[in-house]
Amino acid sequence: MPEDRLFSLDGEVAVVIGGGGVLAGAMAEGLAQAGASIAIAGRTLQHADARANAIASQGGQAIGIQCDATDKSDLQKTLDRVLQRFGRVDILINGAGVNSTTPFFDISEEEWRRILDIDLKSVFLACQVFGKAMVDAGRGGSIINITSASSGPPLSKVFTYGVAKAGVNQITRFLARELAPHHVRVNAILPGFFPAEQNRKVLTPERVSSILSHTPMKRFGEAGELVGAAVYLASRRASSFVTGAILRVDGGFMAMTI
């Protein structure tokens, strides 16, 4: 099979939750360049529309949709909008995320709930809504969750975020088994350290030094370096026998101990 067809997403429709952000936005643009039509779903319509417009300016098909990913009814409305516009949904990227550096003993119940809702509950709900749509349509599909290097072993300073991302790993593996008979593949991308809005407060000079000393490639990742992993996992041909995988894109971070 020619390589360009192996990674082609022509005719596919992708919903990218959190696509108004840096990392999920780069993946959304990459899926569009591979041929998919894109729905950018985000809490802030301005950001979702900006990403959709960027895709359209490059010749792609995209819409922005305001969506609270922690609200199942909002997710259902988003699905309805996508089906109305594009007629199908084949790919879901769960990229909503928020972080915090609050010391453990100072974490409030409100902060605990907020981070778990955005980073974990949103994945659970979106997989219910869009996963069921894929199963019911009978064409199969691909769900790509975004996890983190903090999901295990845990990293310092990001307690609740690490707990949530460990849960994302569990959802990924459980649903890989649950949805395999319906030809819906469920995988996760595990980025290493990519500077983005949600982790800027964590990246003090001391932490940056620690990260880079533990990363064999001695640098941070760039958003575009997640695109290949996303297109690979989205492609029915390239990753046809891949499900339950957690694909690391971390510059070798997890290959080191001391």
C-alpha positions in Angstrom: 0.0 0.0 0.0 1.4 3.4 -0.9 2.5 5.4 2.1 0.3 8.3 1.3 -2.8 6.1 1.4 -1.6 4.3 4.6 -1.9 7.5 6.5 -4.8 9.1 4.6 -7.9 10.2 6.5 -9.9 11.2 3.5 -13.6 11.0 4.2 -13.1 10.7 7.9 -14.6 13.1 10.5 -12.7 13.9 13.7 -14.0 15.6 16.9 -11.1 17.2 18.8 -12.1 18.2 22.3 -9.8 20.9 23.6 -8.7 21.6 20.0 -8.5 25.3 20.7 -5.4 24.7 22.8 -1.8 24.4 21.7 -1.3 20.6 21.7 -4.7 19.3 20.7 -4.9 22.1 18.2 -1.8 21.0 16.5 -3.1 17.5 16.3 -6.4 18.8 14.8 -4.5 20.6 12.1 -2.5 17.5 11.4 -5.6 15.4 11.0 -7.1 18.0 8.7 -3.9 17.9 6.5 -4.3 14.2 6.3 -7.8 14.7 4.9 -10.2 14.6 7.8 -13.0 17.0 8.4 -12.6 18.5 11.8 -15.0 19.7 14.6 -13.1 21.7 17.2 -15.0 21.5 20.5 -13.9 23.8 23.3 -15.2 25.7 26.4 -14.3 29.0 24.7 -15.9 29.4 21.3 -13.4 32.1 20.3 -10.5 29.7 20.6 -12.4 26.9 18.9 -13.4 29.1 16.0 -9.9 30.5 15.6 -8.5 26.9 15.2 -11.3 26.0 12.8 -10.6 29.1 10.8 -6.9 28.3 10.7 -7.7 24.8 9.3 -10.1 26.3 6.7 -7.4 28.8 5.6 -5.2 25.8 4.8 -7.9 24.3 2.6 -9.5 22.0 5.2 -13.1 21.5 6.4 -13.6 22.6 10.0 -16.1 24.0 12.4 -15.8 25.4 15.9 -18.3 24.3 18.6 -18.6 25.7 22.1 -18.8 22.7 24.5 -18.4 22.0 28.2 -16.8 18.6 28.0 -17.7 17.9 31.6 -21.4 18.2 30.7 -22.9 15.1 29.0 -25.8 17.1 27.5 -23.3 19.5 26.0 -21.4 16.7 24.5 -24.6 15.2 23.0 -25.4 18.6 21.5 -21.9 18.6 20.0 -22.4 15.2 18.5 -25.7 16.3 17.0 -24.1 19.3 15.5 -21.3 17.2 14.0 -23.7 14.7 12.5 -25.8 17.5 11.1 -22.8 19.2 9.4 -20.7 16.2 8.4 -23.0 13.2 8.7 -20.7 10.9 10.7 -18.0 10.8 13.3 -15.0 8.5 13.0 -12.3 9.9 15.3 -12.4 11.4 18.8 -9.4 13.1 20.5 -9.9 13.8 24.1 -7.6 16.8 24.7 -9.3 18.9 27.4 -6.9 19.5 30.3 -6.1 21.7 33.3 -3.2 21.5 35.8 -2.3 23.0 39.2 0.8 23.1 41.4 -1.1 23.5 44.7 0.8 21.6 47.5 -1.0 18.4 48.6 -2.2 19.7 52.0 -3.6 22.9 50.5 -5.7 21.2 47.7 -9.3 22.2 48.2 -12.2 19.9 47.4 -13.3 22.4 44.8 -9.9 22.2 43.0 -9.8 18.4 43.3 -13.3 18.2 41.6 -12.4 20.8 39.0 -9.3 19.0 37.8 -10.8 15.5 37.9 -13.9 16.8 36.0 -11.9 18.4 33.2 -9.1 15.9 32.9 -10.9 12.6 33.7 -14.7 13.0 33.8 -14.6 14.7 30.3 -12.9 11.6 28.9 -15.4 9.2 30.5 -18.4 11.2 29.2 -17.0 11.8 25.7 -16.2 8.2 25.3 -19.8 7.3 26.2 -21.3 9.9 23.8 -19.0 9.6 20.8 -18.0 6.0 21.4 -21.7 4.9 21.3 -22.2 6.9 18.1 -19.3 5.0 16.5 -20.6 1.6 17.7 -24.2 2.4 16.6 -22.9 3.5 13.1 -21.2 0.2 12.6 -18.2 1.6 10.8 -15.7 1.4 13.7 -13.5 4.3 14.6 -10.7 5.6 16.7 -10.7 7.2 20.1 -7.4 8.9 21.1 -7.1 10.0 24.7 -4.3 12.4 25.8 -2.6 11.2 29.0 0.7 12.4 30.5 4.1 11.5 31.8 2.6 12.3 35.3 0.2 9.3 35.0 2.8 6.9 36.4 5.3 6.9 38.0 3.9 10.1 39.5 5.7 13.4 39.1 6.1 15.9 41.9 3.9 19.1 42.3 0.9 17.9 40.1 -0.9 15.5 42.5 -4.5 15.8 41.2 -3.4 16.0 37.6 -1.4 12.8 37.9 -4.3 11.0 39.5 -6.6 12.1 36.7 -4.2 11.0 34.0 -3.7 7.7 35.6 -7.4 7.3 35.3 -7.2 8.2 31.6 -4.8 5.3 31.2 -7.4 2.9 32.8 -10.2 4.2 30.7 -8.1 3.7 27.6 -7.2 0.1 28.4 -10.7 -0.9 29.6 -12.4 0.5 26.6 -9.9 -1.0 24.2 -11.2 -4.4 25.3 -14.9 -3.3 25.6 -15.1 -1.7 22.1 -12.8 -4.0 20.1 -15.7 -6.2 19.0 -17.2 -3.1 17.4 -14.0 -2.2 15.6 -13.5 0.9 17.6 -9.9 1.3 18.6 -9.0 3.1 21.8 -5.5 4.3 22.4 -3.7 7.1 24.2 -0.9 9.5 23.4 1.5 10.2 26.3 3.3 13.4 25.7 6.5 14.2 27.6 7.2 17.8 28.4 5.6 20.2 25.9 5.3 23.8 27.1 1.6 24.8 26.9 -0.8 27.1 28.8 -1.8 24.5 31.4 1.8 23.7 32.6 3.5 27.1 32.4 3.2 27.7 36.1 4.9 24.4 36.8 7.9 25.1 34.7 10.1 27.0 37.1 13.8 27.3 36.2 14.6 24.5 38.7 12.0 22.2 37.3 13.1 22.9 33.7 16.6 21.9 34.7 15.4 18.7 36.3 13.2 17.8 33.3 16.0 18.4 30.7 18.6 16.5 32.7 16.2 13.5 32.7 15.3 13.7 29.0 17.9 12.1 26.7 17.0 14.5 23.9 17.8 17.4 26.2 14.9 19.6 25.0 11.1 20.1 25.3 8.8 18.7 22.6 7.1 20.9 20.1 3.4 20.7 19.4 3.9 19.6 15.8 5.8 16.5 17.0 2.5 15.0 18.3 0.9 15.1 14.9 2.5 11.9 13.5 1.3 9.9 16.5 -2.2 11.3 16.2 -2.5 10.6 12.5 -1.1 7.1 13.0 -3.6 6.2 15.7 -6.4 7.8 13.8 -5.7 5.9 10.5 -7.8 2.8 10.0 -5.0 1.4 7.9 -1.8 2.4 9.7 -2.9 1.3 13.1 -5.6 -1.3 12.2 -4.3 -3.8 14.8 -3.4 -1.3 17.5 -5.7 -0.8 20.5 -5.1 -0.4 24.2 -1.7 1.2 23.4 -0.2 4.2 25.3 2.1 5.8 22.8 4.9 7.8 24.4 6.2 10.9 22.7 8.6 12.1 25.4 12.1 12.5 24.0 13.1 9.4 26.0 12.0 10.8 29.4 10.6 7.4 30.5 13.7 5.5 29.3 15.8 7.0 32.1 16.1 6.2 35.8 19.4 7.7 37.1 
